[in-house]
Amino acid sequence: MADAEDVRRLALSLAGVEEIDSDGFDFRVGGRGFVWSYPERVPGQRRVLRTDIAVLYVGDEAEKQALLLGEPDLFFTTPSYDGLPLVMVRLEKVGPERLSELVVDAWRMRTEP
């Protein structure tokens, strides 16, 4: 089981990462986001930053679909993310090694030209 502090520790261990001031967590490299708190939007209510869910940059639609179909208990998406190379991961269901892999992969994809 992982949490927001695990995300923070992993992200800040990577080169060139900056943390954006947020009520949750928000990490960028070269000005490009790679992992942040899920901004849940419920109609008629204010947006709530969910620090138990991380949004990850995954590079492309094929990778997104592979994660969503391969591990539906761990990954999900919402209509507001349709067409974007982003997935949400339930931190309570991810182990430390897998979380590290996901965060590093997201960072790497944002640092490559």
Summary of the structure (lengths in Angstrom):
residues: 113
radius of gyration: 13.2
end to end distance: 32.8
largest distance: 40.0
contacts: 322
relative contact order: 0.22
helix: 36%
strand: 29%
